[in-house]
Amino acid sequence: AQSATWRFVTFHQPAFSIDLPHGKEQRMRLISDILSKYNVDLVFAGHAHCYERSYPLIFSPVSGARKLTISADGTVDGAFTIDHNFDGISKTKPTGIIHIVTGAGGAKLYPQGSPSDYILKYDSSDYSYTNMEVVDKTVTIKQINAKGKVIDQFTVTK
Protein backbone atom coordinates (compact mmCIF):
# COMPACT_ATOMS: atom_id res chain seq x y z
CA ALA A 1 0.00 0.00 0.00
CA GLN A 2 2.93 2.34 -0.57
CA SER A 3 0.83 4.52 -2.90
CA ALA A 4 -1.88 4.94 -0.23
CA THR A 5 -2.03 8.15 1.79
CA TRP A 6 -2.36 6.25 5.07
CA ARG A 7 -1.02 2.95 6.33
CA PHE A 8 -2.66 1.35 9.35
CA VAL A 9 -1.67 -1.99 10.85
CA THR A 10 -3.58 -3.99 13.40
CA PHE A 11 -2.66 -7.06 15.40
CA HIS A 12 -3.77 -8.61 18.65
CA GLN A 13 -0.84 -8.27 21.04
CA PRO A 14 0.65 -4.79 21.40
CA ALA A 15 4.31 -4.10 20.85
CA PHE A 16 4.29 -1.22 23.32
CA SER A 17 2.17 -1.55 26.44
CA ILE A 18 2.62 -0.83 30.12
CA ASP A 19 -0.39 -2.69 31.48
CA LEU A 20 0.44 -4.71 34.57
CA PRO A 21 -0.46 -8.25 33.38
CA HIS A 22 1.11 -8.10 29.89
CA GLY A 23 3.58 -5.20 29.77
CA LYS A 24 6.56 -7.50 29.31
CA GLU A 25 5.03 -9.39 26.37
CA GLN A 26 6.94 -7.49 23.69
CA ARG A 27 7.38 -10.00 20.84
CA MET A 28 5.57 -7.73 18.36
CA ARG A 29 8.44 -5.25 18.70
CA LEU A 30 10.40 -7.63 16.49
CA ILE A 31 8.54 -6.32 13.42
CA SER A 32 9.15 -2.65 14.23
CA ASP A 33 11.79 -2.35 11.50
CA ILE A 34 9.29 -3.62 8.91
CA LEU A 35 6.63 -1.18 10.08
CA SER A 36 9.09 1.71 9.77
CA LYS A 37 10.42 0.53 6.42
CA TYR A 38 6.94 0.57 4.91
CA ASN A 39 5.96 3.92 6.45
CA VAL A 40 3.17 2.71 8.74
CA ASP A 41 1.39 5.63 10.39
CA LEU A 42 -0.67 4.00 13.15
CA VAL A 43 -0.71 0.57 14.79
CA PHE A 44 -3.82 -0.68 16.59
CA ALA A 45 -3.70 -3.59 19.03
CA GLY A 46 -5.86 -5.12 21.72
CA HIS A 47 -4.96 -7.88 24.22
CA ALA A 48 -4.35 -5.45 27.09
CA HIS A 49 -7.65 -4.45 28.73
CA CYS A 50 -7.00 -0.70 28.76
CA TYR A 51 -6.46 2.26 26.45
CA GLU A 52 -2.92 3.35 25.66
CA ARG A 53 -1.40 5.77 23.18
CA SER A 54 2.30 5.96 22.54
CA TYR A 55 4.24 8.98 21.48
CA PRO A 56 5.28 8.66 17.84
CA LEU A 57 8.25 6.34 18.02
CA ILE A 58 10.79 4.42 16.05
CA PHE A 59 12.08 1.23 17.65
CA SER A 60 15.07 -0.70 16.34
CA PRO A 61 15.37 -4.19 17.83
CA VAL A 62 18.88 -5.32 18.68
CA SER A 63 19.91 -8.16 16.38
CA GLY A 64 21.40 -11.34 17.79
CA ALA A 65 24.17 -13.23 16.00
CA ARG A 66 21.65 -15.09 13.79
CA LYS A 67 18.23 -13.66 14.52
CA LEU A 68 16.27 -11.11 16.51
CA THR A 69 15.72 -12.39 20.02
CA ILE A 70 13.24 -12.18 22.86
CA SER A 71 14.64 -12.17 26.41
CA ALA A 72 13.60 -14.90 28.83
CA ASP A 73 11.16 -12.49 30.54
CA GLY A 74 9.47 -11.66 27.20
CA THR A 75 11.08 -8.29 26.62
CA VAL A 76 12.84 -7.20 23.43
CA ASP A 77 15.99 -5.09 23.61
CA GLY A 78 16.32 -2.21 21.22
CA ALA A 79 16.81 1.49 20.70
CA PHE A 80 14.03 4.07 20.85
CA THR A 81 13.66 7.35 19.05
CA ILE A 82 10.67 9.15 20.58
CA ASP A 83 8.97 12.25 19.20
CA HIS A 84 8.07 14.10 22.40
CA ASN A 85 7.25 17.26 20.40
CA PHE A 86 4.13 15.74 18.81
CA ASP A 87 1.03 16.75 20.76
CA GLY A 88 -1.73 15.95 18.25
CA ILE A 89 -3.18 19.45 18.65
CA SER A 90 -0.79 22.09 17.33
CA LYS A 91 2.00 19.69 16.31
CA THR A 92 0.24 17.03 14.23
CA LYS A 93 2.98 15.68 11.95
CA PRO A 94 4.62 12.87 13.89
CA THR A 95 8.10 11.51 13.47
CA GLY A 96 7.54 7.81 14.01
CA ILE A 97 4.64 5.42 14.46
CA ILE A 98 1.84 5.95 16.97
CA HIS A 99 0.76 2.75 18.73
CA ILE A 100 -2.78 2.51 20.10
CA VAL A 101 -3.97 -0.18 22.49
CA THR A 102 -7.75 -0.23 22.27
CA GLY A 103 -8.58 -3.06 24.63
CA ALA A 104 -10.93 -1.39 27.12
CA GLY A 105 -14.10 -2.66 25.49
CA GLY A 106 -15.61 -5.16 27.85
CA ALA A 107 -13.51 -7.51 29.97
CA LYS A 108 -12.13 -6.60 33.39
CA LEU A 109 -9.84 -3.57 33.02
CA TYR A 110 -6.14 -3.87 33.82
CA PRO A 111 -4.14 -1.61 36.13
CA GLN A 112 -1.18 0.34 34.83
CA GLY A 113 2.26 -1.15 35.30
CA SER A 114 5.47 0.85 35.43
CA PRO A 115 5.28 4.26 33.74
CA SER A 116 7.28 4.68 30.54
CA ASP A 117 8.61 7.58 28.54
CA TYR A 118 7.09 6.14 25.33
CA ILE A 119 3.45 6.04 26.53
CA LEU A 120 1.69 9.40 26.30
CA LYS A 121 -1.75 8.34 27.56
CA TYR A 122 -2.98 5.41 29.67
CA ASP A 123 -6.54 4.90 30.87
CA SER A 124 -8.27 1.96 32.50
CA SER A 125 -10.68 3.96 34.65
CA ASP A 126 -13.69 3.06 32.48
CA TYR A 127 -14.63 1.00 29.44
CA SER A 128 -13.98 2.81 26.16
CA TYR A 129 -13.72 2.50 22.41
CA THR A 130 -11.70 4.13 19.64
CA ASN A 131 -13.29 6.29 16.95
CA MET A 132 -11.21 7.21 13.89
CA GLU A 133 -12.15 9.71 11.18
CA VAL A 134 -10.04 9.91 8.03
CA VAL A 135 -10.49 12.90 5.74
CA ASP A 136 -7.90 13.17 2.97
CA LYS A 137 -4.60 13.97 4.73
CA THR A 138 -6.02 14.24 8.25
CA VAL A 139 -6.80 11.49 10.76
CA THR A 140 -8.60 12.33 13.98
CA ILE A 141 -8.78 9.76 16.74
CA LYS A 142 -11.01 9.95 19.79
CA GLN A 143 -11.16 7.55 22.69
CA ILE A 144 -14.66 7.65 24.14
CA ASN A 145 -15.61 6.13 27.49
CA ALA A 146 -18.83 4.34 28.45
CA LYS A 147 -20.36 7.64 29.59
CA GLY A 148 -19.77 9.21 26.16
CA LYS A 149 -16.91 11.42 27.37
CA VAL A 150 -13.87 11.88 25.14
CA ILE A 151 -10.93 10.78 27.29
CA ASP A 152 -8.28 11.29 24.60
CA GLN A 153 -8.23 13.01 21.24
CA PHE A 154 -5.50 13.76 18.74
CA THR A 155 -4.98 14.56 15.08
CA VAL A 156 -2.35 13.36 12.65
CA THR A 157 -1.71 15.21 9.38
CA LYS A 158 0.42 14.65 6.31
N, C-alpha and C positions, 0 to 999 in steps of 0.2 A: 504493500500500500504506500510505496514511497511517493507516488504522485498525489496522494490524498492530503488535504489540508491538515487533518488531525489523525493521530494514531493513538488508540486506546487499547490497552491490554488488560485482560482480567484472568485471574486464577484464584484458586481456593485459598491457599495458605499464603499469608503476607510475607514479603521479604523483610519488611521493616515494621516491627510492632513492639510495643513495650507493655502489652498486657501481661498480667502476672502469670497465668497458666502457660502461655505459649511464647513469651517474648524471646526465648532462646532457640526457637525453631526457625532457623534462618536459611534453610536450604535453597529457597527461591532467590536468594542473593547471588547464587552461582550463575544466573542468567542475566545479571545486571549489565555486563558488557554487551550482550546481544541487544538488550533494550536500548542502550545508548547508541549503539552502532546504527540501529534502524530508526532513530529519532522518535522514540515513543514519547508522548506528551504526558499521559496520565496512566497509572496502573491502579486497578480496582481489585481488592481482595476481600475475603470474608474470614472465616475460621475463628478469628478472635471476636468475642461477643462484646464489641464496643465500637466507637467511632474514633478513628485516628486520621490525621492528615500530616504528612511529612512536609518539611521544607523541600523546595526543589533540590534534588541531590543527584550526584553522580557517584556511584560506588564501583570500585575496581577490586574484584576479589584477588587475593594473593594466590598465585599459581604454585602448586606443588611441583615436584620433579617431573611427574608424568601427567598429573591431572589436578583440577581444582579440588580442594578438600573441605570437608566439614569436620570441625573439632568434635571430640568425644561428647561434649555437652550440647552439641547441636548448632553451635555458633559458626560463623564464617568470617575469617579474618580478611581484612581488606582496607582500602584507603577511601575516605570520604572527601568529597568536595561538596560543600553545602552553601546554597544561595540564601543567606540570611537577610538579604536586601529585599527579596520578594515579599510583598505583603498582600497581594491579591486585591488591593484597593487602588492605590496610586501607582504602585510598581507591579505591573501585571504580566510582564514578559520574563518568565523564569529561565534560569540557567540550570538545567537539570530536569529530572523527572519527579513529578509529584505522585506520591503513593497514598492512596486512600484505603483505609480499612472500613468497610461498611457492613459490620457484623452485629449491629445493635437492633436487629429486627424482631426478636421474639424469644430466644432462649435466655436463661439466666445471664445477667450482665457480669462482665469480669472486672475486677479491680485493676487499677494501674500498677504496673511494676515500677522498676527504677526509671526515673526521668532520663531523657536523652536529648542531646543537642540537635538531633535530626527530626524530632517530632515537634510540630508546631502546635497541634491541637489534639487533645485527648478528652473523650467524654464517655462515661458509662453511667451517668446519673439518671438516664431515662432511655426508653426505647426510641429508636430514630431510624430514618431512612434518608437516602441520598437522592436528590433531584438534580439533574443536569440539563441545561439548555445550551444548545449549540446554534449559533447564528453566525454564519460565514467564518470570520477569523476571531470570534469571541466565544469562549466557553464560560458559563457561569454555573457554579456548583453551590447548592444549598444543602445543609444537613438540617432536617426538620424533625423535632421530637414528637412524641405521642400527643402532646398538647397543642401541636401546630406551631410551636415557636421555632424560629430559625436559630439554631445553636452555633452554626458556623456558615460563613458565606465567603466565597472568593471568586475572582475572575482571572482567566488566563487569556491573553491576546497574542496574536502573531502579527 
